[in-house]
Amino acid sequence: MNRDGRSRTRTYAAGALALLAFATACGDNGGGGSAAPAATKNASAAPQPSGGAAPAAAATTSGAAPAEGDAAAWAKWNLKPLAPAPAPPTDKPIKLERTGAVPVFSDVKTSDKVVFITLDDGAEKDPKFVEMLTDLKVPITMFLTKDIVKNDYGYFKPLQALGNHIQNHTVTHPVMSKLSADKQKSEICDDQAALTQQYGTAPLLFRPPFGDGANTPMLNTSVQQCGPRAIVLWRESMQIHDMQYQAADKKLKPGDIILAHFRGPKELKGATMTQMFGELLARIQEQGFSVARLDDYIQPPAS
């Protein structure tokens, strides 16, 4: 992304990114210490990777066996391929209902040795990251913020075309617990409408900025009114070279959801988004995990 494009992104995201600086619950400060959100329904204690920094890899999607060219694709990014994820379970561990209170979860109950990568907001729009995911086929889930992505909705369409779903992350990235019920609803519903229009599919999941207010009845009601059917938090957050963990043993566990961000050199102390993502894959590989697609473990509501 050139400087002019980054400057435009900064303009749209100024308010949100100012909040990111103090966030200790969202991992939004690219290199800083950030705590993960409080324990939630379906959450399990998260364990940490062995602490080396060697580059490594991620998994292919939905249990597909690696193709012959995969090793070359990974080598292009100075990575080694991870083992592919197992086939998605027929009986989905998370089953969503069409009505009623929405569940809050930060991990998925599974014995599969897989983790799930989520990327938030959309501030950095690096073409090399699209190239990287096109080469590696690592599944991600994107939680996008309208005011941060509206200057270039098109950037995320090639990532969506790879099978990566786009989910709701509010319009302006506010601290949700500081808003009235009406303002909460506006933040969620307006993002829902914009993302549905732009990407052709209504987001099924919602992530509150910083994880704030996730377990409050008012936010749960606001989410219900706008369409998403679950609130998704995380067990680990990726910084620049390593992850931060909620659990004291600092190890990944099967089914953990990992938070990362669309971030560039300004937020990552000179590192690019592809370098940060490569480090994330390395940390996952060090503990012997594959990367699976979050949607493959979720049963949408019956129509």
HUPE-V326322 format. One record per run of one state. SS is the DSSP state (h for helix, s for strand, l for the rest). FROM is the first residue (numbers start at 0). LEN is the number of residues. If there is no record, write none. Layout:
BEGIN
ss=SS from=FROM len=LEN
ss=SS from=FROM len=LEN
END
This chain:
BEGIN
ss=l from=0 len=2
ss=h from=2 len=18
ss=l from=20 len=49
ss=h from=69 len=7
ss=l from=76 len=17
ss=s from=93 len=2
ss=l from=95 len=7
ss=s from=102 len=3
ss=l from=105 len=1
ss=s from=106 len=1
ss=l from=107 len=6
ss=s from=113 len=8
ss=l from=121 len=5
ss=h from=126 len=10
ss=l from=136 len=4
ss=s from=140 len=4
ss=l from=144 len=1
ss=h from=145 len=16
ss=l from=161 len=4
ss=s from=165 len=3
ss=l from=168 len=7
ss=h from=175 len=3
ss=l from=178 len=2
ss=h from=180 len=19
ss=l from=199 len=5
ss=s from=204 len=2
ss=l from=206 len=2
ss=h from=208 len=3
ss=l from=211 len=5
ss=h from=216 len=10
ss=l from=226 len=3
ss=s from=229 len=3
ss=l from=232 len=3
ss=s from=235 len=3
ss=l from=238 len=4
ss=s from=242 len=3
ss=l from=245 len=10
ss=s from=255 len=6
ss=l from=261 len=11
ss=h from=272 len=14
ss=l from=286 len=3
ss=s from=289 len=2
ss=l from=291 len=2
ss=h from=293 len=4
ss=s from=297 len=2
ss=l from=299 len=4
END
